[in-house]
């Protein structure tokens, strides 16, 4: 699994929130 990718997506989602 790509943890870095997931982290990037999470960061983007948090930013949108």
N, CA, C and O atoms as a Tripos MOL2 file, in Angstrom:
@<TRIPOS>MOLECULE
protein
   68    67    17     0     0
PROTEIN
NO_CHARGES

@<TRIPOS>ATOM
      1 N           0.8430   -1.2190    0.0000 N.3       1 UNK1
      2 CA          0.0000    0.0000    0.0000 C.3       1 UNK1
      3 C           0.8710    1.2590    0.0000 C.2       1 UNK1
      4 O           2.0090    1.2440    0.4680 O.2       1 UNK1
      5 N           0.3260    2.3170   -0.5200 N.am      2 UNK2
      6 CA          1.1230    3.5580   -0.5610 C.3       2 UNK2
      7 C           0.6430    4.4840    0.5410 C.2       2 UNK2
      8 O          -0.3530    5.1920    0.3880 O.2       2 UNK2
      9 N           1.3560    4.4710    1.6420 N.am      3 UNK3
     10 CA          0.9480    5.3310    2.7720 C.3       3 UNK3
     11 C           1.0970    6.7990    2.4120 C.2       3 UNK3
     12 O           0.2590    7.6280    2.7670 O.2       3 UNK3
     13 N           2.1700    7.1090    1.7050 N.am      4 UNK4
     14 CA          2.3900    8.5160    1.3430 C.3       4 UNK4
     15 C           1.2270    9.0530    0.5150 C.2       4 UNK4
     16 O           0.7720   10.1780    0.7200 O.2       4 UNK4
     17 N           0.7560    8.2420   -0.4120 N.am      5 UNK5
     18 CA         -0.3410    8.6880   -1.2800 C.3       5 UNK5
     19 C          -1.5950    8.9350   -0.4390 C.2       5 UNK5
     20 O          -2.2790    9.9470   -0.5920 O.2       5 UNK5
     21 N          -1.8730    7.9960    0.4400 N.am      6 UNK6
     22 CA         -3.0560    8.1490    1.2970 C.3       6 UNK6
     23 C          -2.9440    9.4040    2.1540 C.2       6 UNK6
     24 O          -3.9100   10.1390    2.3620 O.2       6 UNK6
     25 N          -1.7380    9.6150    2.6360 N.am      7 UNK7
     26 CA         -1.5290   10.8120    3.4950 C.3       7 UNK7
     27 C          -1.7720   12.0780    2.6640 C.2       7 UNK7
     28 O          -2.3630   13.0410    3.1520 O.2       7 UNK7
     29 N          -1.3260   12.0700    1.4490 N.am      8 UNK8
     30 CA         -1.4990   13.2470    0.5710 C.3       8 UNK8
     31 C          -2.9950   13.5100    0.3510 C.2       8 UNK8
     32 O          -3.4590   14.6480    0.4310 O.2       8 UNK8
     33 N          -3.7130   12.4670    0.0820 N.am      9 UNK9
     34 CA         -5.1600   12.6230   -0.1440 C.3       9 UNK9
     35 C          -5.8360   13.1310    1.1280 C.2       9 UNK9
     36 O          -6.7060   14.0010    1.0800 O.2       9 UNK9
     37 N          -5.4280   12.5810    2.2460 N.am     10 UNK10
     38 CA         -6.0270   13.0230    3.5200 C.3      10 UNK10
     39 C          -5.7550   14.5050    3.7430 C.2      10 UNK10
     40 O          -6.6270   15.2590    4.1740 O.2      10 UNK10
     41 N          -4.5490   14.8910    3.4420 N.am     11 UNK11
     42 CA         -4.1850   16.3160    3.6290 C.3      11 UNK11
     43 C          -5.0420   17.1930    2.7250 C.2      11 UNK11
     44 O          -5.5140   18.2500    3.1440 O.2      11 UNK11
     45 N          -5.2380   16.7640    1.5140 N.am     12 UNK12
     46 CA         -6.0490   17.5420    0.5610 C.3      12 UNK12
     47 C          -7.4900   17.6420    1.0680 C.2      12 UNK12
     48 O          -8.1170   18.7000    1.0100 O.2      12 UNK12
     49 N          -7.9920   16.5170    1.5620 N.am     13 UNK13
     50 CA         -9.3730   16.5020    2.0720 C.3      13 UNK13
     51 C          -9.5000   17.4340    3.2700 C.2      13 UNK13
     52 O         -10.4690   18.1840    3.3870 O.2      13 UNK13
     53 N          -8.5240   17.3790    4.1460 N.am     14 UNK14
     54 CA         -8.5790   18.2350    5.3360 C.3      14 UNK14
     55 C          -8.5270   19.6980    4.9250 C.2      14 UNK14
     56 O          -9.1700   20.5530    5.5340 O.2      14 UNK14
     57 N          -7.7590   19.9680    3.8930 N.am     15 UNK15
     58 CA         -7.6350   21.3720    3.4500 C.3      15 UNK15
     59 C          -8.9690   21.8480    2.8890 C.2      15 UNK15
     60 O          -9.3650   22.9930    3.1070 O.2      15 UNK15
     61 N          -9.6580   20.9740    2.1700 N.am     16 UNK16
     62 CA        -10.9470   21.3510    1.5910 C.3      16 UNK16
     63 C         -11.9660   21.6140    2.6930 C.2      16 UNK16
     64 O         -12.7910   22.5200    2.5820 O.2      16 UNK16
     65 N         -11.9040   20.8260    3.7440 N.am     17 UNK17
     66 CA        -12.8600   20.9700    4.8560 C.3      17 UNK17
     67 C         -12.8860   22.4050    5.3790 C.2      17 UNK17
     68 O         -13.6310   22.7100    6.3100 O.2      17 UNK17
@<TRIPOS>BOND
     1     1     2 1
     2     2     3 1
     3     3     4 2
     4     3     5 am
     5     5     6 1
     6     6     7 1
     7     7     8 2
     8     7     9 am
     9     9    10 1
    10    10    11 1
    11    11    12 2
    12    11    13 am
    13    13    14 1
    14    14    15 1
    15    15    16 2
    16    15    17 am
    17    17    18 1
    18    18    19 1
    19    19    20 2
    20    19    21 am
    21    21    22 1
    22    22    23 1
    23    23    24 2
    24    23    25 am
    25    25    26 1
    26    26    27 1
    27    27    28 2
    28    27    29 am
    29    29    30 1
    30    30    31 1
    31    31    32 2
    32    31    33 am
    33    33    34 1
    34    34    35 1
    35    35    36 2
    36    35    37 am
    37    37    38 1
    38    38    39 1
    39    39    40 2
    40    39    41 am
    41    41    42 1
    42    42    43 1
    43    43    44 2
    44    43    45 am
    45    45    46 1
    46    46    47 1
    47    47    48 2
    48    47    49 am
    49    49    50 1
    50    50    51 1
    51    51    52 2
    52    51    53 am
    53    53    54 1
    54    54    55 1
    55    55    56 2
    56    55    57 am
    57    57    58 1
    58    58    59 1
    59    59    60 2
    60    59    61 am
    61    61    62 1
    62    62    63 1
    63    63    64 2
    64    63    65 am
    65    65    66 1
    66    66    67 1
    67    67    68 2
@<TRIPOS>SUBSTRUCTURE
     1 UNK1         2 RESIDUE 1 A UNK
     2 UNK2         6 RESIDUE 1 A UNK
     3 UNK3        10 RESIDUE 1 A UNK
     4 UNK4        14 RESIDUE 1 A UNK
     5 UNK5        18 RESIDUE 1 A UNK
     6 UNK6        22 RESIDUE 1 A UNK
     7 UNK7        26 RESIDUE 1 A UNK
     8 UNK8        30 RESIDUE 1 A UNK
     9 UNK9        34 RESIDUE 1 A UNK
    10 UNK10       38 RESIDUE 1 A UNK
    11 UNK11       42 RESIDUE 1 A UNK
    12 UNK12       46 RESIDUE 1 A UNK
    13 UNK13       50 RESIDUE 1 A UNK
    14 UNK14       54 RESIDUE 1 A UNK
    15 UNK15       58 RESIDUE 1 A UNK
    16 UNK16       62 RESIDUE 1 A UNK
    17 UNK17       66 RESIDUE 1 A UNK
